[in-house]
């Protein structure tokens, strides 16, 4: 793809997602994620009801009157986008493939981060860590992140999420907001999920396509595993075959959901044939209400 085409696609996506960020996520994005800690701001005189633990004993001893420390929450966030670019993401039965939908959602989150003056970093993975961009601020940096999400050509075809999560925990040592975007079509990686969700504020974004859940009744077809290249002929005209296929898909989905719930991981489920904005907005609103109760 020519440089002019790349710039045009990025600019188009920037305009689209900028409008979504300003209209749909105004006030939501930062209200549902906490900063890394508290910054000391100043001291003031002690008032009845103040925490004894907040008394600044050095100032109190010097002035002869009780003073307490004032803190403000550090609002700067580090946002890590961990995006699955394995071959299974190339599948799509509608206008968007899973990879394209994942890229658009990741770009929306990246623009949300830059609008709130946060750092944003990127890990692309398949059966290897394909690319790591350390978190930084700034529009030019964010545009680089977006360019890689949209146009990076992976070397691997398989999926090893555990490898990507282990790498994330090694290179990003401070607590961050992690958006893990994948179709979750991989061998069990629950141990890596458990470790990562304890270290970071972890949000799983699962990308699905309806044709991976149900087979249409269209007769004899050949299915190919995008990651292994293995092919199998399937008679979709057989009702029992369609039933077994749907049951296997439901079982895989149930197992994924069980692992995510067991680790108290927030999950956003998106489908290539649905508008992703309502699901994202619902997530932000639900999480905002939960944070307000704490």
C-alpha positions as CSV (number, residue, x, y, z in Angstrom):
1,X,0.0,0.0,0.0
2,X,1.3,3.4,-1.0
3,X,2.2,6.0,1.7
4,X,-0.6,8.3,0.5
5,X,-3.2,5.6,0.9
6,X,-1.9,4.7,4.4
7,X,-2.1,8.3,5.5
8,X,-5.6,8.7,4.0
9,X,-6.9,5.6,5.8
10,X,-5.4,6.8,9.1
11,X,-6.8,10.2,8.7
12,X,-10.3,8.8,7.9
13,X,-10.1,6.6,11.0
14,X,-8.9,9.5,13.1
15,X,-11.8,11.7,12.0
16,X,-14.3,8.9,12.7
17,X,-12.9,7.9,16.1
18,X,-12.3,11.5,17.2
19,X,-16.0,12.1,16.9
20,X,-16.8,9.0,18.8
21,X,-14.3,9.9,21.6
22,X,-15.8,13.4,22.0
23,X,-19.4,12.4,21.8
24,X,-19.7,8.9,23.2
25,X,-16.8,8.8,25.8
26,X,-16.8,12.4,27.0
27,X,-16.3,12.1,30.8
28,X,-16.4,8.2,30.7
29,X,-12.9,7.2,29.8
30,X,-11.0,8.7,32.7
31,X,-13.8,8.2,35.3
32,X,-13.6,4.5,35.1
33,X,-9.8,4.0,35.4
34,X,-7.8,5.1,38.4
35,X,-4.3,6.7,38.2
36,X,-1.2,5.0,39.6
37,X,-1.4,6.6,43.0
38,X,-1.6,9.7,45.1
39,X,0.6,12.8,44.8
40,X,1.4,15.0,47.8
41,X,0.0,18.5,47.2
42,X,0.1,20.6,50.4
43,X,-0.7,20.7,54.1
44,X,-3.6,22.3,55.9
45,X,-4.7,22.6,59.6
46,X,-6.2,19.5,61.2
47,X,-10.0,19.5,61.3
48,X,-12.2,17.2,63.4
49,X,-12.9,14.0,61.4
50,X,-9.6,14.0,59.6
51,X,-7.6,10.8,59.5
52,X,-5.0,10.6,62.3
53,X,-2.7,8.8,59.8
54,X,-2.7,11.9,57.5
55,X,-1.1,14.2,60.2
56,X,2.2,15.6,59.1
57,X,4.1,15.3,62.3
58,X,7.2,17.3,61.2
59,X,5.1,20.3,60.3
60,X,2.9,19.9,63.4
61,X,6.0,19.8,65.7
62,X,7.5,22.9,64.0
63,X,4.4,25.0,64.1
64,X,2.8,23.7,67.3
65,X,-0.5,23.1,65.6
66,X,-1.8,19.9,64.0
67,X,-1.5,19.8,60.2
68,X,-2.5,17.1,57.8
69,X,-1.2,16.2,54.4
70,X,-3.3,16.9,51.3
71,X,-3.1,14.5,48.3
72,X,-4.4,14.6,44.8
73,X,-4.9,11.4,42.7
74,X,-2.4,11.0,40.0
75,X,-4.6,10.8,36.9
76,X,-2.0,10.0,34.2
77,X,-2.5,6.5,32.9
78,X,-0.4,4.1,30.9
79,X,-2.6,2.3,28.4
80,X,-1.3,-0.9,26.8
81,X,-3.0,-2.3,23.7
82,X,-2.3,-6.0,23.3
83,X,-3.7,-7.0,19.9
84,X,-3.9,-10.5,18.4
85,X,-2.7,-10.5,14.8
86,X,-2.8,-14.2,14.2
87,X,-4.2,-15.6,11.0
88,X,-7.6,-16.5,12.5
89,X,-8.3,-12.7,12.7
90,X,-8.4,-12.5,8.9
91,X,-11.8,-14.2,8.9
92,X,-14.9,-12.2,8.4
93,X,-18.3,-13.1,7.0
94,X,-19.4,-9.5,6.7
95,X,-17.8,-6.2,5.6
96,X,-15.2,-6.2,8.4
97,X,-12.8,-9.0,9.3
98,X,-12.1,-9.7,13.0
99,X,-8.6,-8.1,12.5
100,X,-10.2,-5.0,11.0
101,X,-12.7,-4.6,13.8
102,X,-9.9,-5.2,16.4
103,X,-7.8,-2.5,14.7
104,X,-10.7,0.0,14.7
105,X,-11.5,-0.5,18.4
106,X,-7.8,-0.3,19.3
107,X,-7.5,3.0,17.4
108,X,-10.6,4.3,19.2
109,X,-8.9,3.5,22.6
110,X,-5.6,5.0,21.4
111,X,-7.3,8.3,20.5
112,X,-9.1,8.2,23.9
113,X,-5.7,7.9,25.6
114,X,-4.1,10.7,23.7
115,X,-7.1,13.0,24.3
116,X,-6.6,12.4,28.0
117,X,-2.9,13.0,27.8
118,X,-2.1,9.4,28.7
119,X,0.7,7.2,27.6
120,X,-0.2,4.5,25.1
121,X,1.9,1.5,24.1
122,X,1.3,-1.5,21.8
123,X,2.1,-5.2,21.7
124,X,1.1,-7.2,18.6
125,X,1.3,-10.9,18.9
126,X,0.7,-14.2,17.0
127,X,2.6,-17.3,18.0
128,X,5.4,-14.8,18.8
129,X,5.6,-11.3,20.0
130,X,5.6,-9.5,16.6
131,X,6.0,-5.9,17.8
132,X,6.4,-3.9,20.9
133,X,6.1,-0.1,21.0
134,X,6.9,1.3,24.5
135,X,4.2,3.6,26.0
136,X,4.7,7.3,25.3
137,X,2.5,10.4,25.0
138,X,1.9,12.6,21.9
139,X,0.0,12.6,18.7
140,X,2.8,11.5,16.5
141,X,3.5,8.6,18.7
142,X,-0.1,7.6,18.8
143,X,-0.4,7.8,15.0
144,X,2.6,5.4,14.8
145,X,0.8,3.0,17.1
146,X,-2.3,3.2,14.9
147,X,-0.3,2.7,11.7
148,X,1.2,-0.5,13.0
149,X,-2.2,-1.8,14.2
150,X,-3.7,-1.2,10.8
151,X,-0.9,-2.3,8.5
152,X,1.6,-4.5,10.3
153,X,2.3,-7.8,8.5
154,X,2.9,-10.6,11.1
155,X,5.4,-13.3,10.5
156,X,3.5,-16.0,12.6
157,X,0.1,-17.5,11.9
158,X,-0.7,-19.2,15.1
159,X,-1.7,-17.8,18.5
160,X,0.2,-17.9,21.8
161,X,-1.4,-15.3,24.1
162,X,0.5,-16.6,27.2
163,X,3.8,-15.6,25.5
164,X,2.4,-12.1,24.8
165,X,1.2,-11.7,28.4
166,X,4.4,-12.9,29.9
167,X,6.3,-10.4,27.7
168,X,3.9,-7.6,28.8
169,X,4.6,-8.4,32.5
170,X,8.3,-8.3,31.8
171,X,8.5,-5.0,29.9
172,X,5.7,-3.0,31.6
173,X,6.4,-3.2,35.3
174,X,4.2,-0.4,36.6
175,X,0.5,-1.0,36.9
176,X,-1.3,-0.1,33.6
177,X,-4.6,-0.3,31.9
178,X,-4.4,-3.3,29.5
179,X,-6.8,-3.8,26.7
180,X,-6.4,-7.3,25.4
181,X,-8.0,-7.7,22.0
182,X,-8.4,-11.2,20.6
183,X,-10.8,-13.8,19.3
184,X,-9.5,-16.0,22.2
185,X,-9.1,-19.0,19.8
186,X,-6.1,-20.4,21.5
187,X,-4.9,-23.2,23.8
188,X,-5.5,-22.6,27.5
189,X,-3.7,-19.6,28.8
190,X,-5.6,-19.1,32.1
191,X,-2.4,-19.0,34.2
192,X,-1.0,-16.0,32.3
193,X,-4.4,-14.3,32.5
194,X,-4.5,-14.7,36.2
195,X,-1.0,-13.3,36.7
196,X,-1.6,-10.3,34.4
197,X,-5.0,-9.4,35.8
198,X,-3.4,-9.2,39.3
199,X,-0.7,-6.9,38.0
200,X,-2.7,-4.6,35.8
201,X,-6.2,-3.2,35.3
202,X,-7.1,-5.8,32.6
203,X,-9.9,-5.5,30.1
204,X,-10.6,-8.4,27.7
205,X,-12.1,-7.5,24.3
206,X,-13.3,-10.6,22.5
207,X,-13.9,-10.3,18.8
208,X,-16.3,-12.9,17.3
209,X,-17.9,-13.6,13.9
210,X,-21.3,-15.3,13.8
211,X,-20.2,-17.8,11.1
212,X,-17.8,-19.3,13.6
213,X,-20.7,-20.1,15.9
214,X,-23.3,-21.4,13.4
215,X,-23.1,-23.1,10.0
216,X,-25.4,-22.1,7.2
217,X,-27.3,-24.9,5.4
218,X,-25.5,-24.6,2.1
219,X,-24.5,-28.2,1.3
220,X,-20.9,-29.5,1.0
221,X,-18.2,-27.0,1.9
222,X,-14.5,-27.0,2.7
223,X,-13.4,-25.4,5.9
224,X,-9.8,-24.3,6.4
225,X,-8.0,-23.6,9.7
226,X,-6.4,-20.2,9.0
227,X,-3.6,-20.8,11.4
228,X,-2.6,-24.4,10.5
229,X,-3.9,-24.6,6.9
230,X,-5.7,-27.9,7.7
231,X,-8.8,-28.5,5.6
232,X,-11.9,-30.6,6.1
233,X,-15.0,-31.1,4.1
234,X,-18.2,-30.5,5.9
235,X,-21.8,-31.3,4.8
236,X,-23.7,-28.3,6.2
237,X,-26.9,-29.9,4.9
238,X,-26.7,-32.4,7.7
239,X,-28.6,-31.0,10.7
240,X,-26.6,-33.1,13.2
241,X,-23.4,-31.6,11.8
242,X,-24.7,-28.1,12.2
243,X,-25.8,-28.9,15.8
244,X,-22.4,-30.4,16.7
245,X,-20.6,-27.4,15.3
246,X,-22.8,-25.0,17.3
247,X,-22.4,-27.0,20.5
248,X,-18.6,-27.0,20.1
249,X,-18.6,-23.2,19.6
250,X,-20.8,-22.7,22.7
251,X,-18.6,-24.9,24.8
252,X,-15.5,-23.0,23.8
253,X,-17.2,-19.7,24.5
254,X,-18.5,-20.9,27.9
255,X,-15.0,-22.0,28.9
256,X,-13.5,-18.7,27.9
257,X,-16.2,-16.8,29.9
258,X,-15.6,-19.1,32.9
259,X,-11.9,-18.3,33.0
260,X,-12.5,-14.5,32.7
261,X,-15.2,-14.5,35.4
262,X,-13.0,-16.6,37.7
263,X,-10.3,-13.9,37.5
264,X,-12.8,-11.0,37.8
265,X,-11.7,-9.7,34.4
266,X,-13.9,-7.1,32.8
267,X,-15.0,-8.3,29.3
268,X,-16.4,-6.6,26.2
269,X,-17.8,-8.9,23.6
270,X,-17.9,-7.6,20.0
271,X,-19.1,-9.1,16.8
272,X,-18.1,-8.3,13.2
273,X,-21.8,-7.9,12.2
274,X,-22.8,-5.5,15.0
275,X,-22.0,-1.9,15.7
276,X,-19.3,-1.9,18.4
277,X,-20.2,1.5,19.9
278,X,-23.2,0.4,22.1
279,X,-21.2,-2.4,23.7
280,X,-18.3,-0.1,24.4
281,X,-20.5,2.6,25.9
282,X,-22.4,0.0,28.0
283,X,-19.0,-1.2,29.4
284,X,-17.9,2.3,30.3
285,X,-21.3,3.1,31.9
286,X,-21.5,-0.1,33.9
287,X,-17.9,0.2,35.1
288,X,-18.5,3.9,36.0
289,X,-21.4,2.9,38.2
290,X,-19.3,0.1,39.9
291,X,-16.5,2.5,40.6
292,X,-18.9,5.0,42.1
293,X,-20.1,2.4,44.7
294,X,-16.5,1.8,45.9
